[in-house]
């Protein structure tokens, strides 16, 4: 069996060697067809994990949107500074990617704070998307803070964000009361 493989490999090399020596084959053209190259460049998510996830505190959330153009989203959190305490601040993604089960994003700086996340998503305990925790994001969240003198400090922690229940598309919508 091994001898047959060696013979096949030698035959393949000989088939290519003639045209290569004669300058008839351009090695640059020996590439994958363009549609296969595109698929390898743009690794796709294993599943559509779009939706609203819990964030650090009650009432705060993380929104992730997957579409044909890629990943977008934001974190909506309560301000903690004296100037923004009690106000919701939205940190939109500046970079985001989902490849297989790997999730990464970085947010814009708002009032001197921004976030970086690196982790994975998995199926959670929810049986359907209409239950909390159908998907769970687990990973490291780094919070960056810039003081008025532009000195940056960071704090990293392991986090778990659960997909919040979404209405079931098959359930009839409640009719508004008149």
C-alpha positions as CSV (number, residue, x, y, z in Angstrom):
1,X,0.0,0.0,0.0
2,X,2.8,2.4,0.9
3,X,4.6,1.6,-2.3
4,X,1.5,2.5,-4.4
5,X,1.3,5.9,-2.6
6,X,5.0,6.6,-3.4
7,X,4.5,5.7,-7.1
8,X,1.4,7.9,-7.3
9,X,3.3,10.8,-5.7
10,X,6.2,10.4,-8.2
11,X,3.8,10.2,-11.1
12,X,2.1,13.4,-10.0
13,X,5.5,15.2,-9.6
14,X,6.5,14.0,-13.1
15,X,3.2,15.3,-14.6
16,X,3.9,18.7,-13.2
17,X,7.6,18.7,-13.8
18,X,7.4,18.8,-17.6
19,X,5.2,21.8,-18.0
20,X,7.0,23.6,-15.1
21,X,10.3,23.1,-16.8
22,X,8.9,24.4,-20.1
23,X,7.5,27.5,-18.3
24,X,3.9,26.5,-19.3
25,X,2.5,26.5,-15.7
26,X,2.3,29.6,-13.6
27,X,2.5,28.6,-9.9
28,X,0.5,31.7,-8.9
29,X,-2.4,30.3,-10.8
30,X,-2.4,27.1,-8.8
31,X,-4.8,28.4,-6.2
32,X,-8.2,27.5,-5.0
33,X,-11.2,28.7,-7.0
34,X,-12.2,32.2,-5.9
35,X,-15.4,31.0,-4.2
36,X,-13.4,28.6,-2.1
37,X,-10.8,31.3,-1.2
38,X,-13.6,33.7,-0.1
39,X,-15.1,31.0,2.3
40,X,-11.7,30.4,3.9
41,X,-11.1,34.1,4.5
42,X,-14.5,34.9,6.0
43,X,-14.8,32.2,8.7
44,X,-18.4,32.0,9.6
45,X,-20.1,31.6,13.0
46,X,-21.2,28.1,14.0
47,X,-24.7,29.4,14.7
48,X,-26.6,32.7,14.6
49,X,-26.2,33.9,18.1
50,X,-27.9,37.3,17.5
51,X,-29.8,38.7,20.4
52,X,-29.7,40.5,23.7
53,X,-27.5,39.1,26.5
54,X,-27.3,39.9,30.2
55,X,-24.3,42.1,31.1
56,X,-22.6,42.9,34.4
57,X,-25.5,44.4,36.4
58,X,-29.2,44.0,36.4
59,X,-30.8,46.2,33.6
60,X,-27.5,46.3,31.6
61,X,-27.2,44.3,28.4
62,X,-25.1,43.3,25.5
63,X,-26.6,43.3,22.0
64,X,-25.0,41.2,19.2
65,X,-26.3,41.3,15.6
66,X,-25.1,38.9,12.9
67,X,-25.9,39.6,9.3
68,X,-24.4,39.1,5.8
69,X,-22.0,42.1,6.4
70,X,-20.6,40.7,9.6
71,X,-21.0,41.4,13.3
72,X,-22.3,44.6,15.0
73,X,-23.6,45.4,18.4
74,X,-23.2,47.4,21.6
75,X,-23.1,47.3,25.4
76,X,-25.7,49.4,27.2
77,X,-24.7,50.0,30.8
78,X,-25.3,52.5,33.6
79,X,-22.8,55.3,34.1
80,X,-20.8,55.2,37.3
81,X,-19.1,58.6,37.3
82,X,-20.6,61.5,39.2
83,X,-21.3,63.2,35.9
84,X,-23.2,60.2,34.3
85,X,-24.5,58.2,37.3
86,X,-27.9,56.8,36.6
87,X,-27.6,57.4,32.8
88,X,-27.5,54.6,30.3
89,X,-24.4,54.7,28.1
90,X,-24.1,52.8,24.8
91,X,-20.7,51.4,23.8
92,X,-20.9,50.4,20.2
93,X,-18.5,47.8,18.7
94,X,-15.5,49.2,16.8
95,X,-14.3,45.7,16.0
96,X,-16.1,42.4,16.3
97,X,-15.8,38.8,15.0
98,X,-17.4,35.5,15.4
99,X,-15.5,32.5,14.0
100,X,-16.9,29.1,14.7
101,X,-17.6,29.4,18.5
102,X,-15.0,32.1,19.1
103,X,-16.3,35.6,19.9
104,X,-14.3,38.8,20.1
105,X,-15.3,42.5,20.3
106,X,-13.9,45.9,21.3
107,X,-16.2,48.9,22.0
108,X,-15.9,52.6,21.5
109,X,-14.7,54.7,24.4
110,X,-17.6,56.5,26.2
111,X,-16.8,58.8,29.1
112,X,-13.3,57.4,29.4
113,X,-14.5,53.7,29.5
114,X,-14.3,50.9,26.8
115,X,-14.4,47.1,26.8
116,X,-12.7,44.2,25.1
117,X,-14.1,40.7,25.1
118,X,-12.5,37.4,24.1
119,X,-14.3,34.2,24.6
120,X,-16.6,31.5,23.2
121,X,-20.3,30.8,23.0
122,X,-22.0,27.5,23.9
123,X,-25.5,26.3,24.2
124,X,-26.9,26.9,27.6
125,X,-29.6,25.4,29.7
126,X,-32.5,27.1,27.8
127,X,-34.4,24.6,25.6
128,X,-35.5,27.3,23.1
129,X,-34.7,30.9,22.4
130,X,-37.9,31.9,24.2
131,X,-36.1,30.9,27.5
132,X,-33.2,32.7,29.1
133,X,-29.8,31.1,28.6
134,X,-30.3,29.4,25.2
135,X,-26.8,30.6,24.4
136,X,-24.1,31.5,26.9
137,X,-21.0,33.7,26.2
138,X,-18.1,32.8,28.4
139,X,-14.7,34.5,28.4
140,X,-12.6,37.4,29.6
141,X,-13.9,40.9,29.7
142,X,-11.4,43.7,30.0
143,X,-12.6,47.1,31.1
144,X,-10.3,50.0,30.2
145,X,-10.6,53.4,32.0
146,X,-8.8,56.6,30.9
147,X,-8.5,59.3,33.5
148,X,-8.5,63.0,32.7
149,X,-4.7,62.9,32.3
150,X,-5.1,60.1,29.6
151,X,-3.6,57.4,31.9
152,X,-5.3,54.1,31.1
153,X,-5.9,51.4,33.6
154,X,-7.5,48.0,32.9
155,X,-9.3,45.4,34.9
156,X,-10.0,41.9,33.5
157,X,-12.4,39.3,34.8
158,X,-14.0,36.1,33.7
159,X,-17.6,36.6,32.8
160,X,-20.7,34.7,31.6
161,X,-23.4,36.4,29.6
162,X,-26.7,34.6,28.9
163,X,-29.0,35.2,26.0
164,X,-32.2,36.8,27.3
165,X,-35.5,35.2,26.3
166,X,-36.8,36.2,22.9
167,X,-40.4,35.9,21.7
168,X,-41.1,32.7,19.9
169,X,-41.9,33.4,16.2
170,X,-44.6,30.7,16.2
171,X,-46.4,32.1,19.2
172,X,-49.3,34.4,18.4
173,X,-48.6,38.0,19.4
174,X,-50.8,39.5,22.1
175,X,-53.3,41.9,20.6
176,X,-53.1,45.5,21.9
177,X,-56.0,46.6,24.2
178,X,-58.3,49.3,22.9
